[in-house]
């Protein structure tokens, strides 16, 4: 097993025998704010709560009895309204019954905002972060707070009251507090909404709320300060918190899952997080966080950076560590089979699964195969098919398992065109022949507002470039335009505009596809120890922190130490995906059995700062074979404001880079014959200014 950066050992949350512990949950979903204009109401929190409740009581890696899952949500049958008093009482009830070794899951979906802090000295930016129950009122200058708001300090105190009983707490906040966002393109579903309430909606003086990302002290490398302050000291249970966005960002809700006729409004963060948990319930919190970030990057569904804090190297839910779930117990029916896994687990209609007599059997021992006929969020039905010369027999043993055969990666990209009625949109329409010719079959264009586009093109008249075509995420929300790609139209003829936009989209797709490959292959295929080191110079290197997203500043150096623990050679390639969509190939070389690689890779520049990703590809090699060299994946940086295949892993990577073939999807086998499978380690980092 790959002993890699994301699996570095650390103290785990306190563990006790399963029969000696209780697991409790409180799920809060606030949607309809009766004292606010209806335009500020949300639609997704109730669906978030239903999704989480179902997962906890049917699939969680530790058992949650239905009676131990309290729900406070408007829009959920039988649930109490999520008022401030109800939340306080529910938290007190859990604290009263919690015992040492118990586990508590807390989930908050709804609006957040910021307000001047009641104690300005207690907050680095002088602001309190607020979660808003449904009975909030306006800001009161007399008492200096928002009526019935839940302040971050009180949330921290309530959580610490539970931890003081010796219970471990995992808290998830799918709300946001600050930031600005513009609706730039329609998405075809109900209106995408952000879970951030502007201060003025509560009567707060906007000038009194300064937007900033709170960092710890003056160190730019330090992680942002989390909205909720957790206590420290002996006797407190463990604590982990996931926040949907940093304090200067917003988080959206939209209809999910993509492509399903029955999709409903969901918090993007909640849905993505529980996709990861459904596929990888025995992972560490650090692994889960990195996978959430990867899904954000590869689907372009959101451009926010979630914040993770606490005992991130411990196993989620204080459970037992384990691998990804790739097989499920099957129940035979008159029409075929059912399994308790669906779209949340990464399954789709038409997928082929192997029928296994037991979970321990090798895939080659499959009794036969089935294809998925229907796929819902938590369940699927399957029918038998003939494949590889095998026909499923009538007599089947009890305890059947349906096993995923591999991962199918869709390397195509669907792009929604801008709305008609503007000069840039008309210019783009005139350039469509050139755009489609250069883009090739992998990139398809759909009308404005199409529900399932991966990216959306928009014209933003109030932006610094009103003549440009802007490339927005799937939500159609425009936030930080300094890091949003755009292509001007006024200075280009139709052919030049089409070619320029096609090249821009192609470069973005190539970087996204490389990250898709990294997530699908994973890092467990080979036994290679990998450690990344960083520091201002080679004499001041330290292991790169993995809590959340490590922050590096210009001139920081990055070095790698890798040791081959196997008895066969392994080829190592290191690539770097920049915030400007560049792909840099920093190293390729071979590690013989027992070899250790120590190498300086690069240092951070100050030209483009933002979300960046390191990708380390490790491929088992045959003796005397050429060293695997993936430098063909490199591409130059993308000007954010542009004015004037073979087989195996290499073949899939060539496909990801839009090689010579035209398939829109590539299947990756879970195992490759003849030895260990390749492995790809991916780490997201954020580069920030030095001051």
C-alpha positions in Angstrom: 0.0 0.0 0.0 1.3 3.4 -0.9 2.5 5.2 2.2 2.0 8.6 0.9 1.5 12.2 2.0 -2.2 11.9 2.5 -1.9 8.8 4.6 0.8 10.1 7.0 0.2 8.6 10.5 -1.0 10.7 13.4 -2.9 10.4 16.6 -6.4 9.2 15.9 -9.6 10.1 17.7 -10.3 8.1 20.8 -11.6 4.6 19.9 -13.6 2.2 22.1 -15.2 -1.1 21.3 -18.2 -0.6 18.9 -20.7 -2.0 21.4 -19.6 0.5 24.1 -20.3 3.6 22.1 -23.3 5.5 20.9 -23.5 7.6 17.8 -25.6 10.7 17.7 -26.4 13.3 15.0 -28.1 16.6 14.8 -29.1 17.8 11.3 -30.1 21.4 10.8 -31.6 22.7 7.5 -32.8 26.3 7.4 -34.6 27.3 4.2 -37.6 29.6 4.7 -36.7 32.8 6.6 -40.1 34.3 7.5 -38.6 37.7 8.5 -36.7 38.1 5.2 -37.7 38.9 1.7 -38.6 35.6 0.0 -35.9 36.2 -2.6 -33.4 35.3 0.2 -35.1 31.9 0.9 -33.3 28.7 0.1 -34.5 25.4 -1.4 -31.7 23.0 -0.8 -31.2 22.6 3.0 -34.2 20.3 3.5 -32.9 18.0 0.7 -29.4 18.1 2.3 -30.9 16.9 5.6 -32.9 14.1 3.9 -29.7 12.9 2.1 -27.6 13.0 5.2 -30.2 11.3 7.3 -30.6 8.5 4.9 -26.9 7.9 4.6 -26.3 8.0 8.4 -29.1 5.5 9.1 -28.4 3.1 6.2 -24.7 3.4 5.1 -22.5 5.1 7.6 -19.4 3.2 8.6 -20.6 3.3 12.2 -24.2 2.6 13.2 -26.6 5.5 13.7 -29.9 4.4 15.2 -32.8 6.3 13.7 -33.8 7.6 17.2 -30.3 9.1 17.7 -30.6 11.3 14.6 -32.4 14.5 15.5 -33.6 16.6 12.5 -34.5 20.3 12.7 -35.6 21.5 9.2 -38.4 23.3 7.6 -39.6 21.3 4.6 -39.0 17.9 6.1 -42.1 16.0 7.3 -42.3 15.5 11.0 -39.3 17.7 11.7 -39.2 20.6 14.1 -38.4 24.0 12.7 -34.7 25.0 13.0 -35.2 28.0 15.3 -32.5 29.3 17.6 -34.2 27.8 20.7 -34.6 24.4 19.0 -31.0 24.3 18.0 -29.8 25.2 21.5 -32.1 22.6 23.1 -31.0 19.9 20.7 -27.3 20.6 21.3 -27.9 20.6 25.1 -29.8 17.2 24.8 -26.8 15.6 23.1 -24.4 17.1 25.6 -26.5 15.7 28.5 -26.5 12.1 27.2 -23.0 11.9 25.6 -20.5 9.6 27.2 -16.7 9.1 26.8 -16.1 7.4 23.5 -19.4 8.4 21.9 -19.4 10.0 18.5 -21.5 13.0 17.4 -22.1 14.2 13.9 -23.4 17.8 13.4 -24.7 19.2 10.1 -25.7 22.8 9.4 -27.2 23.8 6.0 -28.5 27.3 5.6 -27.6 30.9 5.3 -24.5 32.5 6.9 -23.3 36.0 7.2 -20.9 38.3 9.1 -21.6 41.0 11.6 -19.4 43.3 13.7 -18.1 41.2 16.6 -19.6 41.6 20.0 -16.0 41.3 21.3 -13.8 42.7 18.5 -10.6 41.7 20.3 -11.6 38.0 20.0 -11.7 38.1 16.2 -8.7 38.8 13.9 -10.9 40.7 11.5 -13.3 42.1 14.1 -16.2 40.1 12.7 -18.4 37.4 14.0 -19.5 34.6 11.7 -23.2 33.8 12.0 -25.3 30.8 11.1 -28.9 31.9 10.6 -31.8 29.9 12.1 -35.2 30.5 10.4 -36.4 32.9 13.1 -33.7 35.5 12.7 -34.6 39.1 13.0 -32.8 42.3 12.1 -29.5 43.8 13.4 -30.0 45.8 16.6 -27.6 48.7 17.1 -28.7 48.9 20.8 -27.5 45.4 21.7 -25.0 44.9 18.9 -26.2 41.7 17.4 -28.6 40.0 14.9 -31.7 38.8 16.7 -31.8 35.0 17.1 -28.6 34.5 15.1 -26.3 31.7 16.1 -22.8 33.3 16.6 -19.6 31.3 16.0 -18.5 31.6 19.6 -21.8 30.1 20.9 -21.5 27.2 18.4 -18.0 26.6 19.6 -19.1 26.6 23.2 -22.0 24.1 22.5 -19.6 21.8 20.7 -17.1 22.0 23.5 -19.8 21.1 26.0 -20.3 17.8 24.1 -16.5 17.2 23.8 -16.1 17.9 27.5 -18.1 14.7 28.1 -15.4 12.8 26.2 -17.4 12.4 22.9 -15.7 13.0 19.5 -17.4 15.5 17.2 -17.5 15.9 13.4 -19.2 19.1 12.3 -20.1 20.1 8.7 -21.2 23.7 7.8 -22.8 24.1 4.4 -23.2 27.8 4.6 -21.0 30.8 3.9 -20.3 34.1 5.5 -19.0 36.7 3.1 -17.9 37.4 -0.4 -19.6 38.7 -3.5 -20.8 36.8 -6.6 -22.6 37.8 -9.8 -25.1 35.6 -11.7 -23.4 35.5 -15.1 -25.1 32.7 -17.0 -28.4 30.8 -16.7 -28.0 27.1 -15.8 -31.4 25.8 -17.0 -32.5 24.6 -13.5 -34.2 26.6 -10.9 -32.1 29.6 -10.0 -28.8 28.8 -8.5 -28.6 30.4 -5.0 -25.7 31.1 -2.7 -25.9 30.4 1.0 -24.7 33.9 2.0 -27.0 36.6 3.2 -25.7 40.1 2.4 -25.4 42.2 5.6 -27.7 44.8 4.4 -30.6 42.3 4.2 -30.4 42.2 8.0 -29.9 46.0 8.4 -26.2 45.7 9.0 -24.1 48.6 7.8 -22.1 47.0 4.9 -19.2 49.4 5.5 -18.8 47.9 8.9 -18.3 44.4 7.5 -14.9 44.3 5.8 -14.4 41.2 3.7 -11.2 39.4 4.5 -9.7 35.9 4.8 -8.6 35.5 8.4 -5.2 34.0 8.8 -3.4 33.0 11.9 -1.0 35.8 13.0 1.1 37.4 10.3 2.4 34.2 8.6 0.9 34.1 5.1 1.5 30.3 5.0 -0.8 29.8 8.0 -4.2 28.3 7.4 -7.1 30.7 7.6 -8.7 30.8 11.0 -11.9 28.7 11.0 -15.2 30.4 11.7 -15.8 28.2 14.8 -13.3 28.3 17.6 -12.8 24.8 19.1 -11.4 24.4 22.6 -8.2 22.7 23.5 -7.0 20.9 26.6 -7.1 17.6 28.4 -10.4 15.7 28.7 -11.9 17.0 25.5 -13.0 14.6 22.8 -11.7 14.9 19.3 -12.9 17.5 16.9 -13.1 17.8 13.1 -14.9 20.5 11.2 -15.6 20.9 7.4 -16.7 24.3 6.1 -18.1 24.8 2.6 -16.1 27.9 2.0 -13.5 30.2 3.5 -14.8 33.4 5.1 -14.3 35.5 1.9 -16.1 33.0 -0.4 -19.6 31.9 -1.1 -21.0 28.4 -1.6 -23.9 27.6 -4.0 -26.8 25.2 -4.1 -28.2 23.8 -7.4 -30.2 20.9 -8.7 -28.3 17.6 -8.4 -27.2 15.1 -9.4 -26.3 16.2 -12.9 -28.3 14.5 -15.7 -30.9 12.9 -13.5 -34.6 13.8 -14.2 -35.5 13.7 -10.6 -32.7 16.0 -9.4 -33.5 18.4 -6.6 -31.8 21.5 -5.1 -28.9 20.5 -3.0 -26.0 22.2 -1.3 -23.1 21.6 -3.7 -20.8 21.0 -0.7 -23.1 18.6 1.1 -23.8 16.5 -2.1 -20.1 16.4 -3.0 -19.0 15.5 0.5 -21.5 12.6 0.7 -20.5 11.4 -2.7 -17.0 11.0 -1.3 -18.3 9.4 1.9 -20.4 6.9 -0.1 -17.5 5.8 -2.2 -14.8 6.0 0.5 -16.5 5.7 4.0 -13.3 4.3 5.7 -11.0 7.1 4.6 -9.3 9.7 6.8 -10.7 13.2 7.0 -7.7 14.4 5.1 -8.3 12.0 2.2 -12.0 13.0 2.2 -11.1 16.7 2.0 -8.7 16.2 -0.8 -11.2 14.1 -2.8 -13.9 16.8 -2.3 -11.4 19.4 -3.7 -10.6 17.1 -6.7 -14.3 16.7 -7.5 -14.7 20.5 -7.4 -11.8 20.9 -9.8 -12.8 18.2 -12.3 -16.5 19.0 -12.5 -16.1 22.8 -12.3 -19.2 22.8 -10.2 -17.8 25.3 -7.7 -14.7 27.4 -7.4 -14.7 27.9 -3.7 -12.1 26.3 -1.4 -13.6 24.4 1.5 -11.8 24.7 4.9 -11.0 21.6 6.9 -9.7 21.6 10.5 -9.1 19.3 13.4 -7.7 15.7 13.7 -7.6 15.3 9.9 -5.4 12.2 9.9 -8.0 10.2 11.9 -10.5 7.9 10.2 -13.9 9.4 9.5 -16.6 8.8 12.1 -14.0 7.2 14.4 -14.4 4.1 12.3 -12.0 1.6 10.9 -9.7 2.4 8.1 -10.3 0.7 4.8 -10.3 0.9 1.0 -12.8 2.4 -1.4 -16.1 0.5 -1.6 -16.3 -1.2 -5.1 -18.8 -4.0 -4.4 -22.2 -4.4 -2.8 -24.4 -7.2 -1.5 -27.0 -8.1 -4.2 -30.6 -9.1 -3.7 -32.1 -11.3 -6.4 -35.6 -10.3 -7.7 -37.9 -11.5 -10.4 -36.5 -9.0 -12.8 -32.8 -9.2 -11.9 -30.9 -7.8 -8.9 -31.0 -4.8 -6.6 -28.0 -3.3 -4.7 -27.9 -0.5 -2.1 -25.7 1.8 -4.2 -26.6 4.4 -6.8 -25.6 7.7 -8.2 -24.2 8.9 -4.9 -21.7 6.0 -5.2 -20.6 6.9 -8.7 -22.8 4.4 -10.5 -24.7 5.2 -13.7 -27.2 3.4 -15.9 -25.5 1.1 -18.4 -22.5 0.3 -16.1 -21.4 -3.3 -16.1 -20.8 -5.1 -12.8 -19.4 -8.6 -12.2 -21.5 -11.1 -10.2 -19.3 -12.6 -7.4 -20.0 -15.6 -5.2 -18.2 -13.9 -2.3 -16.5 -10.6 -1.6 -13.1 -12.3 -1.4 -13.1 -13.9 -4.8 -10.9 -12.6 -7.6 -12.7 -10.8 -10.4 -11.6 -13.6 -12.8 -13.9 -15.9 -10.9 -17.0 -13.9 -11.8 -20.1 -16.1 -12.2 -21.3 -13.7 -14.9 -22.2 -10.0 -15.5 -25.1 -7.6 -15.1 -25.8 -4.1 -16.4 -27.4 -1.4 -14.4 -31.0 -0.7 -15.6 -32.0 2.0 -13.2 -30.0 4.1 -10.8 -31.3 6.2 -8.0 -29.4 8.1 -5.3 -29.1 5.2 -2.9 -30.1 2.1 -5.0 -29.8 0.5 -8.4 -31.4 -2.4 -10.3 -29.5 -4.7 -12.7 -30.2 -7.3 -15.3 -28.0 -10.2 -16.5 -26.1 -9.9 -19.7 -23.7 -12.2 -21.6 -20.1 -10.9 -21.6 -16.7 -12.5 -22.1 -18.4 -15.8 -23.1 -20.1 -16.1 -19.7 -23.9 -16.4 -19.2 -25.1 -16.0 -15.6 -26.4 -19.4 -14.4 -29.9 -19.9 -13.0 -28.7 -21.4 -9.7 -26.7 -18.9 -7.7 -25.3 -19.1 -4.2 -26.5 -16.9 -1.4 -24.5 -13.8 -0.4 -23.9 -12.6 -4.0 -21.9 -9.4 -4.5 -22.0 -7.1 -7.5 -18.5 -5.7 -8.2 -17.6 -2.6 -10.1 -15.2 -3.6 -12.9 -13.5 -0.4 -13.4 -13.9 3.4 -13.6 -15.3 5.0 -16.8 -13.9 8.4 -17.3 -15.7 10.9 -19.5 -13.1 13.1 -21.1 -15.7 15.1 -23.1 -16.7 18.7 -22.2 -20.1 20.3 -22.6 -20.1 24.1 -22.9 -23.2 26.3 -22.8 -23.2 29.2 -25.2 -23.9 32.8 -23.9 -27.4 34.2 -24.1 -28.3 36.1 -27.3 -28.8 39.8 -27.5 -25.2 41.2 -27.1 -22.5 42.1 -29.5 -20.0 39.5 -28.0 -22.6 36.8 -28.3 -23.3 37.7 -31.9 -19.5 37.7 -32.6 -19.3 34.2 -31.1 -22.2 33.0 -33.2 -20.4 34.1 -36.3 -17.3 32.2 -35.1 -19.1 28.9 -34.4 -17.8 27.1 -37.5 -14.2 27.9 -36.6 -14.9 27.1 -32.9 -16.3 23.7 -33.6 -13.7 22.8 -36.2 -10.8 23.5 -33.9 -12.4 22.1 -30.7 -13.0 18.7 -32.2 -15.5 16.1 -31.1 -14.5 16.1 -27.5 -16.0 19.6 -26.8 -19.7 20.0 -27.5 -21.7 23.2 -27.4 -25.3 23.5 -26.2 -27.7 26.4 -26.0 -27.6 28.9 -23.2 -29.3 27.6 -20.1 -28.9 23.9 -20.8 -29.1 22.2 -17.5 -26.1 19.9 -17.6 -23.3 22.0 -19.1 -19.8 21.6 -17.5 -18.9 25.2 -18.3 -20.9 28.2 -19.2 -20.0 31.1 -21.5 -21.3 34.5 -20.5 -21.1 38.2 -21.4 -20.7 40.4 -18.4 -21.5 44.0 -19.3 -20.5 45.4 -15.9 -17.2 43.6 -15.9 -13.7 45.1 -16.7 -14.0 43.4 -20.1 -17.6 44.0 -21.4 -16.7 42.8 -24.9 -15.3 39.5 -23.7 -16.7 35.9 -23.6 -16.2 34.8 -20.0 -15.8 31.1 -19.1 -17.8 30.3 -15.9 -18.3 27.2 -13.8 -21.4 24.9 -14.1 -23.3 27.1 -11.7 -22.9 30.2 -14.0 -21.7 32.2 -11.0 -18.9 34.8 -11.6 -16.9 35.5 -8.5 -13.2 36.4 -8.8 -12.8 37.7 -12.3 -9.1 38.1 -12.0 -8.7 34.3 -12.1 -11.6 33.6 -14.5 -10.6 33.0 -18.2 -12.1 35.2 -20.8 -11.5 35.9 -24.5 -12.1 39.3 -26.1 -14.2 39.6 -29.2 -13.8 43.2 -30.5 -10.2 42.7 -31.7 -10.7 39.4 -33.5 -12.3 38.3 -36.8 -14.5 35.2 -36.7 -11.8 32.7 -37.4 -9.4 34.1 -34.8 -12.1 34.3 -32.2 -13.2 30.7 -32.8 -9.6 29.4 -32.7 -8.6 31.3 -29.6 -11.7 30.2 -27.6 -11.3 26.6 -28.7 -7.6 26.6 -27.6 -8.6 28.1 -24.3 -11.3 25.5 -23.7 -9.0 22.7 -24.8 -6.3 23.7 -22.3 -8.8 23.8 -19.5 -10.2 20.4 -20.5 -6.7 18.9 -20.6 -5.9 20.0 -17.0 -9.3 18.9 -15.8 -8.9 15.5 -17.4 -5.5 14.9 -15.8 -7.1 15.5 -12.4 -9.9 13.1 -13.4 -7.2 10.5 -14.1 -5.5 11.1 -10.8 -8.7 10.6 -8.9 -9.7 7.5 -10.8 -6.4 5.7 -10.5 -5.7 6.7 -6.9 -2.5 6.3 -4.9 -2.7 2.7 -3.7 -1.4 0.8 -6.7 2.3 0.6 -5.7 4.3 0.5 -2.5 6.2 3.7 -2.7 6.7 6.1 0.1 6.3 9.7 -1.0 7.0 12.9 1.1 6.8 16.4 -0.2 9.0 19.0 1.5 8.8 22.8 1.3 10.6 25.8 2.7 12.2 29.1 1.8 15.5 27.3 0.8 16.9 23.8 0.7 18.4 24.2 4.2 15.0 25.0 5.8 12.8 22.3 4.4 9.9 20.8 6.4 7.2 18.3 5.4 4.4 20.0 3.6 1.4 20.4 5.9 -1.7 18.4 4.8 -4.3 19.9 7.0 -6.8 21.4 4.4 -5.0 23.1 1.6 -1.3 23.9 2.2 -0.4 27.6 1.5 2.9 28.5 -0.2 4.3 31.9 -1.0 6.5 33.1 -3.9 10.1 31.7 -3.8 9.1 28.7 -1.5 10.8 25.6 -2.8 9.2 22.2 -3.2 11.2 19.0 -3.0 10.2 15.4 -3.2 11.5 12.3 -1.4 10.3 8.9 -2.7 11.4 5.4 -1.8 10.6 2.3 -3.8 9.7 -0.4 -1.3 9.0 -3.1 -3.9 11.2 -5.6 -5.7 10.4 -4.2 -9.2 11.4 -0.9 -10.8 8.9 2.0 -10.6 8.9 5.1 -12.9 8.0 8.4 -11.3 6.7 11.5 -13.1 5.9 14.8 -11.4 3.5 17.2 -13.0 2.1 20.5 -11.7 -1.2 22.1 -12.7 -1.0 25.9 -12.2 -3.8 28.3 -11.4 -3.4 29.5 -15.0 -4.2 26.0 -16.3 -0.6 25.4 -17.2 0.8 21.8 -16.9 4.5 21.7 -16.1 6.4 18.4 -16.2 9.1 18.6 -13.6 10.6 15.2 -13.4 10.6 11.7 -14.9 12.9 9.0 -13.7 13.2 5.3 -12.5 13.4 4.1 -9.0 15.0 0.6 -8.8 14.0 -1.7 -5.9 15.1 0.0 -2.7 16.1 3.2 -4.3 15.4 6.6 -2.8 14.7 9.7 -4.9 15.6 13.1 -3.3 15.1 16.0 -5.7 14.3 19.6 -5.7 11.4 20.2 -8.1 10.6 23.9 -8.4 9.9 27.1 -6.5 6.8 29.2 -6.5 6.7 32.2 -8.8 4.6 35.4 -8.2 3.2 35.6 -11.7 -0.1 33.7 -11.1 -1.4 32.8 -7.6 -4.3 30.6 -6.6 -5.4 27.0 -6.5 -2.7 24.7 -7.9 -2.2 20.9 -7.9 0.7 18.6 -7.7 0.3 15.2 -9.5 2.8 12.4 -9.0 2.4 9.4 -11.4 4.0 6.1 -10.4 4.1 3.3 -13.0 5.5 -0.2 -12.4 8.2 -0.8 -15.0 9.8 -3.8 -16.7 13.6 -4.2 -16.4 15.5 -2.7 -19.4 12.4 -0.9 -20.7 12.4 2.8 -21.6 11.6 5.2 -18.7 8.0 6.3 -18.8 8.1 10.0 -19.8 4.9 12.0 -19.5 6.4 15.3 -20.6 3.9 15.2 -23.6 1.2 16.3 -21.1 2.9 19.7 -20.5 1.2 22.8 -21.8 1.9 26.5 -21.5 0.0 28.8 -19.2 -3.4 30.0 -20.3 -3.7 33.8 -20.6 -6.7 34.4 -18.4 -7.5 37.5 -20.5 -6.6 36.5 -24.0 -6.6 39.4 -26.5 -4.9 39.2 -29.8 -3.1 6.7 -27.8 -1.6 3.6 -27.0 -2.8 1.2 -24.2 -2.7 1.2 -20.4 -2.1 4.2 -18.3 -0.1 6.0 -21.0 -2.9 5.5 -23.4 -5.5 6.9 -21.0 -3.3 9.9 -20.3 -3.0 10.5 -24.0 -6.8 10.4 -24.2 -7.0 12.8 -21.3 -4.7 15.1 -23.2 -7.0 14.9 -26.2 -4.7 12.6 -28.2 -5.4 11.4 -31.7 -8.5 9.3 -31.0 -12.0 10.6 -30.6 -13.6 8.5 -27.9 -15.4 10.6 -25.3 -14.8 8.2 -22.4 -12.1 5.8 -21.3 -12.5 2.8 -19.0 -9.9 2.1 -16.4 -9.5 -1.4 -15.1 -9.2 -1.8 -11.4 -6.2 -4.1 -11.9 -3.7 -4.5 -14.7 -2.4 -8.0 -15.4 1.2 -8.8 -14.8 1.9 -6.8 -11.7 0.9 -3.9 -9.5 -1.3 -1.2 -11.0 -0.1 2.3 -11.5 -0.7 4.9 -8.9 -1.3 8.7 -9.0 -1.0 10.9 -6.0 -2.6 14.3 -6.2 -2.3 17.2 -3.7 -4.0 20.6 -3.9 -2.2 23.6 -2.7 -2.9 27.4 -2.6 -0.2 29.9 -3.6 -0.7 33.3 -1.8 1.2 36.6 -1.8 4.1 37.0 0.6 2.4 40.0 2.3 
